[in-house]
Structure formats: structure tokens, C-alpha cells
Amino acid sequence: MSSGSRQTRSSVEEVNTDSLRTPWSPAATRRDSLPRYANDGWRARTSLHRRLQLSTLSPALNERDENFRRLYLVISITLGEACAPSLGPVPWRRHLPASSLLGPAIAPNEDLLFHLEHRRSPSGPTLQPQGASYQEALLFASPIVASISSDIIDEKMNWDTKRYADATKRYTDYFSPKPEVTVPKQIKRTFPALAAIILLLLFLSGSFSNVNSRFWSSTDPRFPRKIWQIWKVGSLDFQIKDLEVARSWIQKNPTYRYEVLTDDNDMAYVEREYGPDGLNRLDIVHVYKNLNLKIIKADLLRYMVMYVEGGLYTDIDVEAVRPISKFIPERYNERDVDMVIGVEIDEPLFADHPVLGPKCQSFVQWTFMCKPRLPVMMRLIETIMAWLKQVAEEQGVTIAAIQLDFDQVISGTGPSAFTKAILAEMSEREGRDIKWKTFSDMEESKLVGNILVNNVEAFAAGQGHSNAGNHESRHSLIKHHYHASHWPEQHPRFNHPMYGEVERCNWDWNCVKQWDQDTADWETLPEEEKNRRLAQKEFEDRERAERERIEREREEREQLEREQREQREKEDRDRKEQGGLVS
């Protein structure tokens, strides 16, 4: 059958193998009015179309030809064509319109195509299921369009019966190099440029990050099964109270790995993971190495570990009440959760208070979970570094010499900084402004932007405010003992000379109101009255301090006696066991 009488098939099911016994030429589809490079491009596309039809003759071959179909679509788009669902020939368009890459000029095939205009929705970056495979085809095929097009453009379609019978031949065999193929210079110059344009548009559009994110984050949809803690010494040197609390995590989670970073090995970890052999963030290594404030280093290090490793971080004085497997309620799929956090302080009534306002709404950062390489962790690290640099400049000192009060620590690296970063991440992911009211007075957990927020009972039960409940609640997951929370001694809170710290009210409304009234009245008193009251307070403070010292010494003696008794009992057991072995 001549090419002039050959009819165009509307679907691949109508292909007749008898009509393909003679070499096929794309000359019948050539249009005299088209320029040479357009004709050559049309021949390449028609050749591909013909091969695609032949590849569907065998179901076995059809299964393996998915990438070949994608490549056909890439060539068609590169030439500026509209790909019909039937994959049949369509009119050639000489110029490459922008809409062919960015809009509905590409008519989607239900199985293989999608509208590129849907790659980014108003609510944030999204990717349709069939869109992911199509975009991968673009990323895979575009760089090699130039190298394979020369084999396609002038290749003779020498189809015979033997080739049709070889249904198991892989599609890559059809692209083996053919000798003596001549490609016009215009095509050689055009295809690499078009391939580069496609990749550039994909990268600039922002959807590229959705495709390649799997190369920069964990491919495991689960959270890493590892528990991280940070303390002054290693687990072998823990005090009894720290050891008992740490053991609770291992006992409740026997299949998890456990590691402690200490004051002795933390720098080695930072240099390995963030140095030239790791992330090559020497700026982060420099800042961490020069910091002298231990609480700032502890906050910064937990974020750095969670960015690189993921898993669960918990302070040394936090006890596991329930297994980590209970941290994500059954109604959620672990694949859909990137972080697990909990509410710490939920006291929005104090939002306008001059002292309590900045810290009245916050998430817990003494215990949280995340998957590795989350951008929110790196943004938080970089924000802290910028803040430290700003503080050093304001104080006219180096980062090693900065001094911070309690509120600066909370807002710079602590719960307030952590909360601000999380809310910003949620807002970016959701495409709308996420406020604290979303989590205020929350009875059940919520998943917002793939970040799971548990209610206040989960990670902060028993704290006496924010309707936190107690550790007997079904929502309670951990217990914070606070015995390692002595850092405020080096970073004092705002302390009124007469009425002390408002934090002692523990968010009690009446107490805070009275403190506000007393401090306001204080400013109206004459200096003589202020001095008299301060002298009386100083005497009372000395007496109270002496009572506290005596009580503390008594507790330390009891603790020492208990440890000595336990040590003697252990030695007695060891001697008995050794005696039994000898006998």
C-alpha cells in the first residue's frame, strides 16, 4: 500500500501489520510550505508515532514501553505540538508557544498527560498522581532528546514480519545507533536549546522541587527508629535519677536505637555532619564552635541533629509514659506526617501582657519527632544564626561573649522561636496564614501541613496551667520532671525588686493581675517607703534561702545514702552470684 493511499489510524488498535511490510517514509506527511527544520521535526515525530503504534501489538511489550510513550510525548511537546488522547497525527505548529509548556495547549491524555498549569495550585505546590510520572518523563528524556533525535529523523522504517514476531524485544533495542545518519545542523543546534529551556522552565516554576525532593530527603515514609538526647555526660555516667528516666525510653521502645550527645563528643558530631565531608556548612560549624552559652548550644544542637538524622529528640529529664508508636493516633497514616509536636503553653488571655505575652502560646520543644532533612529545621537553624549575629553586633562583642536573659533565650532559640518556625512552615504548606487559634483549647490532635500537633496533655501534662490535665489522662505520652532545668539561673527572668518574677504565678489569672497591680502601685511610693519594704524583703529572703539550703542538703544526703545502699546491695548480689558459680 502506497503512502499516499495509507489512511491515518485514530487508535493503536487499528494498526495492520501487513501494511508495514514495506519501508515507510514520512514523505506523505511533508508539507511544502513548511521550512526544512519543521519538516525534519515532523518526520521525527511521525516516526516516533509509528513506532509507538507498533509497540502496542504485544501486551508484554506494551507493559515495558511506558517510558517509550513518555519519550514520544516529550518529543511532541518539544516540537510545539498538541498531543491528542488518541496519539494520532496532529497539525504541526511552527513556533513553540509558551502555552504549550504552561497551559491547556497540551490536550491531556487521561493516562499519561496532565495540565502543567496545575503543577502549582493557589494553596501551595501540589502534584497530580499522573503528573508525577509525566514530569519524570520530561526530566528523564529532555537531556537526551538531542542525542537520539539524529537516529530517529532520517531512519528508514524497515518493518518486517520477523520484527513483529519478536514481541519481547525491549524498547531500547529500537534506539540502537544506526550508521550513516545525517542530521541537519539546524536540528542539532535547536534540540539542545529546547531541552535546556524545558528544564529551566520546570526548575523556575517551582514544581521541580516536588519531583526531586525524594533525592534530598529520606525515602523511607516512616520516622527513623532512633531516640536522641543531649546531656553533659554520657549514659554510662548518668546519675541515678537521670538513668531511671532514660531507661524508660529504652524499656518502652526496645526496637529503637538510642544515642546521647555530650559536652565531650558534640563538636565531633557537628564537624562530621556539617563540615566538608557532610553538608559543608562551615558557617554553622563556626557558630556552634564559638558559642559558650550551654542552653543556646543545647537548643541549636537538637535542631541540627533532627535535620540530619530525624527520629525523636527528648530532654534528659523527660520520662516516657507510653511507647513512641502511640505518638501518632491510629487515624493518621505515618506516611502523611513529617513532624509530631505538642502544645506546651496555651494561655491566649495573656497575649498583651508585657512580660508573659511573647511566651503565652508555644509548642513543646523538649520532646518532638521529625523526619530527616525537613526544610523547617534548616530554616530554624539559619534564623538562630542570624539572630546570634545581630545580638553580638548590638552588644558590640563576638558571639562567644554575648549575654542573654531568660526571655531572650525563649524567643531566640527556645519554644517561642520553635513555635514561630513551625507556624510559618504550616502557613507555607497550606497556602494560608496559620494562627495559634487553630491549636488553642484543642481536645484532639490536628494534622496541619503534614505536621501533627498533639494536645497539651500529650507532652505537657501536669504543669498546672493551659488545661494540661495530669499524667493519668489517656492523652498523656511523656512526663517532664524538670530536674535538669537549671539554666534560668544563668539567664535570669525579669525580677521586680519587690514582687519578684511574675512567672511564679504559673499563669494564674488572679495572681498575675495582683502582680500587675502591685508593680504599678510601687512606682507611686516615695523612696523612703520603697527602701523600708526592700529591707524587710531582704531579711525574709535570707531566712527563706537558709531554709531552702538546709532542705537541699538534707535531700542530697538522702540521695547519697540511697545510692550507697544500692551500690552495697549490688555488690552483695555480685558476690553471691560469683560464689554460686564457684561452688
SVG drawing of the C-alpha trace seen along z (x, -y; Angstrom):
<svg xmlns="http://www.w3.org/2000/svg" viewBox="-12 -60 48 86">
<polyline fill="none" stroke="black" stroke-width="0.4" points="0.0,0.0 1.5,-3.4 2.0,-6.1 -0.4,-8.3 -3.3,-5.9 -2.4,-4.9 -5.1,-6.1 -4.3,-7.6 -5.3,-5.4 -7.3,-7.0 -6.2,-4.4 -3.5,-1.9 -5.9,1.0 -6.4,0.3 -2.8,1.0 -2.5,3.6 0.9,5.4 0.5,6.3 0.7,2.6 4.0,2.3 6.0,4.9 7.3,2.3 9.6,-0.5 7.6,-3.5 8.5,-7.0 7.2,-10.2 7.3,-12.0 3.5,-11.7 3.1,-13.9 5.6,-16.5 4.1,-19.9 5.9,-22.0 5.0,-25.2 7.0,-24.2 10.6,-25.2 13.2,-22.4 13.8,-22.2 10.0,-21.9 9.7,-19.1 12.6,-17.2 10.9,-17.7 7.6,-16.5 9.3,-13.4 10.9,-12.7 7.5,-13.0 5.7,-10.8 8.4,-8.2 8.0,-8.1 4.3,-7.9 4.6,-4.9 6.9,-3.1 4.5,-3.7 1.7,-2.1 3.9,0.9 4.9,1.2 1.3,1.9 1.0,5.0 2.1,7.2 0.7,6.8 4.1,7.9 5.9,5.2 3.3,2.7 3.9,3.1 7.6,2.3 7.0,-0.6 5.7,-3.2 8.9,-5.2 8.9,-5.0 5.4,-6.5 6.6,-9.3 9.6,-10.0 7.1,-10.3 5.2,-12.9 8.4,-14.8 9.4,-15.0 5.9,-16.1 5.9,-18.9 9.4,-19.9 8.2,-20.4 5.3,-22.5 2.6,-20.0 -0.7,-19.4 -0.9,-15.7 -4.3,-14.3 -5.5,-11.4 -5.5,-9.1 -1.8,-9.8 -2.7,-10.3 -1.0,-12.8 -1.9,-16.4 -1.2,-19.7 2.3,-21.0 2.8,-24.4 5.9,-26.1 6.6,-28.2 6.9,-26.9 4.2,-28.9 4.7,-29.4 1.3,-27.9 2.5,-24.6 4.5,-24.3 2.4,-26.2 -1.2,-25.9 -4.0,-23.9 -2.4,-23.9 -1.4,-20.4 -4.6,-18.3 -4.1,-15.7 -4.3,-12.0 -6.0,-10.6 -3.3,-8.0 -0.2,-9.9 -0.7,-13.6 -1.8,-16.3 -2.2,-20.1 1.0,-21.7 -0.9,-24.7 -2.0,-22.6 1.5,-22.0 1.2,-24.7 -2.2,-25.5 -3.1,-28.7 -2.8,-26.8 0.7,-25.7 2.8,-23.2 0.8,-20.1 1.4,-17.4 -1.3,-15.2 -0.6,-11.4 -0.3,-11.0 1.5,-14.3 4.4,-12.9 5.1,-10.2 4.8,-12.7 7.1,-15.2 9.6,-12.5 9.5,-11.6 10.3,-15.2 13.2,-15.3 14.5,-11.9 14.0,-12.5 14.8,-16.1 18.6,-15.9 18.9,-13.1 16.5,-14.5 19.4,-15.9 21.4,-12.7 18.7,-10.3 16.9,-12.6 19.5,-12.1 18.7,-8.4 15.0,-9.0 14.8,-11.7 16.2,-10.0 16.0,-6.4 14.3,-4.1 11.3,-2.2 12.3,1.3 9.5,3.2 9.2,6.9 7.4,9.9 10.3,11.1 10.4,7.9 6.7,8.1 7.0,11.6 9.8,10.6 7.3,9.2 9.6,9.4 12.3,7.1 12.9,4.2 12.1,0.7 15.7,-0.3 16.7,2.0 14.8,-0.2 17.1,-3.1 20.4,-1.4 22.7,-3.6 22.3,-3.4 25.3,-4.1 25.4,-6.8 22.7,-9.0 22.9,-12.6 21.2,-15.3 20.8,-18.9 22.9,-21.4 19.7,-23.4 18.2,-20.4 21.5,-19.7 21.5,-23.3 17.8,-23.5 17.1,-20.4 19.7,-21.0 18.4,-24.6 14.8,-23.4 15.8,-20.7 17.6,-23.3 14.5,-25.6 12.2,-22.8 14.5,-22.0 14.9,-25.7 11.1,-26.3 10.5,-23.3 13.1,-24.5 11.9,-28.1 8.2,-27.1 8.9,-25.6 7.4,-22.2 10.8,-20.7 11.3,-20.7 8.4,-18.4 9.9,-15.9 13.5,-15.9 12.6,-16.2 13.0,-12.4 16.7,-12.8 17.3,-15.1 15.1,-13.6 14.5,-10.1 12.9,-7.7 11.5,-5.8 8.0,-7.1 8.4,-6.2 10.1,-8.1 13.7,-6.9 13.6,-4.5 16.1,-6.4 16.0,-8.3 18.3,-11.2 19.3,-13.0 21.8,-15.7 23.5,-15.9 26.7,-16.9 27.9,-13.3 27.3,-10.0 24.7,-7.4 27.4,-5.4 28.0,-8.3 24.3,-9.3 23.2,-10.0 20.5,-7.6 17.6,-10.0 18.8,-10.6 19.4,-6.9 16.0,-5.9 14.3,-8.4 16.5,-7.5 15.8,-3.8 12.0,-4.4 12.6,-5.2 14.5,-2.0 12.0,0.1 9.0,-1.4 10.7,-1.2 13.1,1.8 13.4,1.8 14.7,-1.8 18.3,-2.9 19.4,-5.2 22.2,-7.8 23.4,-10.6 25.4,-13.6 27.6,-15.0 29.7,-18.1 32.7,-15.9 31.5,-14.5 29.1,-17.1 31.7,-19.0 32.9,-15.9 29.4,-15.2 28.8,-18.7 32.1,-18.7 31.3,-15.4 27.7,-16.1 28.1,-19.8 31.7,-20.0 33.3,-19.5 32.5,-15.7 28.9,-16.4 26.6,-19.2 29.6,-21.6 28.0,-24.3 31.1,-25.7 29.2,-28.8 27.1,-26.6 30.2,-24.7 31.9,-28.1 28.9,-29.5 28.4,-26.3 32.1,-26.1 32.3,-29.6 29.1,-29.6 29.7,-29.5 26.1,-29.6 25.2,-26.0 21.4,-26.4 21.8,-28.0 24.1,-25.2 21.6,-22.6 18.7,-24.2 20.7,-24.6 22.2,-21.1 18.8,-19.4 17.6,-21.2 20.8,-20.3 20.5,-16.6 16.9,-16.4 17.6,-18.0 20.3,-15.4 19.0,-12.3 15.4,-12.7 13.8,-10.4 12.8,-11.5 14.5,-14.1 13.8,-14.3 15.4,-16.2 17.3,-14.2 14.6,-14.8 11.7,-13.6 10.2,-10.2 8.4,-8.0 4.9,-7.2 3.8,-5.4 5.6,-3.9 6.5,-6.2 4.1,-4.2 1.3,-5.9 2.6,-9.4 0.7,-9.2 -3.0,-8.3 -4.3,-5.4 -6.5,-7.6 -3.4,-9.1 -1.0,-7.5 2.6,-7.8 3.4,-8.5 1.4,-11.7 3.2,-13.0 6.5,-14.8 6.6,-16.1 5.0,-15.3 4.8,-18.1 2.7,-19.0 1.2,-22.1 3.1,-23.5 1.5,-26.8 -1.9,-27.8 -2.8,-31.0 -4.0,-33.4 -5.6,-35.7 -2.1,-37.0 -1.2,-37.9 -1.0,-41.6 0.9,-41.2 4.3,-43.0 6.2,-40.1 4.1,-37.0 2.7,-37.9 5.6,-36.7 5.6,-33.3 1.9,-32.6 1.4,-30.4 4.0,-27.8 4.8,-24.3 6.9,-21.9 10.5,-21.5 11.7,-19.4 10.3,-16.4 9.4,-16.2 9.7,-13.9 10.5,-14.7 11.7,-13.1 15.2,-13.9 16.1,-16.8 12.9,-18.9 13.4,-22.4 11.8,-23.9 14.7,-22.6 17.3,-24.2 15.4,-27.5 15.2,-27.5 19.0,-26.9 19.7,-29.7 17.3,-32.1 19.1,-31.4 22.5,-32.1 21.2,-35.4 19.8,-36.3 23.0,-35.5 24.9,-37.7 22.5,-40.5 22.8,-40.2 26.6,-40.2 26.5,-43.4 24.1,-45.1 26.3,-44.2 29.5,-45.1 31.1,-41.7 31.7,-38.4 29.3,-35.5 31.4,-33.8 30.8,-36.8 27.1,-37.5 24.9,-37.6 21.2,-36.7 18.4,-36.9 15.6,-34.4 13.2,-36.0 15.9,-36.3 16.7,-32.6 13.0,-31.7 12.4,-33.9 15.8,-33.3 16.3,-29.6 13.6,-28.2 9.9,-27.4 8.9,-30.8 11.5,-30.5 10.5,-26.9 6.8,-27.8 7.3,-30.7 9.2,-28.5 6.5,-25.8 3.6,-28.2 5.5,-29.7 6.1,-26.3 2.4,-25.3 1.4,-28.6 3.7,-27.9 2.5,-24.4 -1.2,-25.2 -1.1,-28.4 -2.8,-30.4 -1.9,-32.2 -2.0,-29.7 -2.6,-31.3 -2.3,-30.0 -6.1,-29.9 -6.0,-26.8 -4.5,-24.9 -6.0,-26.8 -8.1,-24.7 -7.6,-21.7 -9.1,-18.4 -7.8,-16.1 -4.7,-16.2 -4.7,-18.0 -2.7,-17.5 -1.8,-20.8 0.6,-20.9 1.8,-17.3 2.7,-18.5 0.8,-16.6 0.1,-18.7 -1.0,-16.8 -3.0,-18.5 -1.4,-19.9 -1.9,-16.7 0.3,-14.7 3.7,-16.4 2.9,-18.8 0.5,-17.2 0.7,-18.1 2.2,-21.6 -0.7,-23.3 -1.9,-25.6 -3.3,-25.6 -5.8,-22.9 -3.0,-20.4 -4.6,-17.7 -2.5,-15.1 -0.4,-12.1 -3.3,-9.7 -5.0,-11.1 -5.3,-8.8 -3.6,-11.5 -0.5,-11.8 2.5,-10.4 5.5,-11.8 6.3,-13.2 8.6,-16.2 10.4,-16.1 12.2,-19.5 15.2,-18.4 17.6,-19.4 16.0,-22.8 18.5,-24.9 19.6,-27.1 17.4,-30.1 19.9,-30.6 22.5,-31.8 19.8,-33.6 17.5,-35.3 13.9,-36.2 12.5,-39.7 12.6,-40.1 10.9,-43.0 12.9,-44.3 9.9,-43.9 7.5,-41.5 9.8,-39.1 9.0,-37.1 5.5,-37.1 6.2,-33.5 5.8,-32.3 2.1,-32.9 2.2,-29.9 -0.3,-31.6 -2.9,-32.0 -5.1,-35.0 -5.8,-36.4 -2.1,-36.1 -0.9,-37.8 -3.5,-40.6 -2.3,-41.2 1.3,-41.3 0.5,-43.9 -1.4,-46.0 1.4,-45.8 4.1,-46.7 2.0,-49.6 1.5,-50.9 5.2,-50.5 6.0,-53.3 3.8,-55.7 5.5,-55.1 8.1,-57.6 11.7,-56.4 11.7,-56.0 8.8,-53.6 10.4,-51.6 13.7,-51.3 11.8,-50.2 9.9,-47.5 13.0,-46.3 14.9,-45.9 12.1,-43.8 12.0,-41.7 15.8,-41.2 15.5,-39.8 12.7,-37.5 14.6,-36.3 17.7,-35.4 15.6,-33.4 13.9,-31.6 17.2,-30.9 18.6,-29.4 15.6,-27.1 16.0,-26.1 19.7,-25.4 19.0,-23.1 16.3,-21.3 18.5,-20.8 21.4,-19.5 19.0,-17.0 17.8,-15.8 21.4,-15.4 22.4,-13.4 19.4,-11.1 20.2,-10.7 23.8,-9.9 22.8,-7.3 20.3,-5.7 22.9,-5.4 25.4,-4.0 22.9,-1.5 22.0,-0.4 25.7,-0.1 26.2,2.2 23.2,4.3 24.6,4.7 28.0,5.7 26.3,8.3 24.4,9.7 27.5,9.9 29.4,11.8 26.6,14.3 26.5,14.9 30.2,15.4 30.1,17.8 27.4,19.8 29.4,20.2 32.5,21.3 30.5,23.9"/>
</svg>
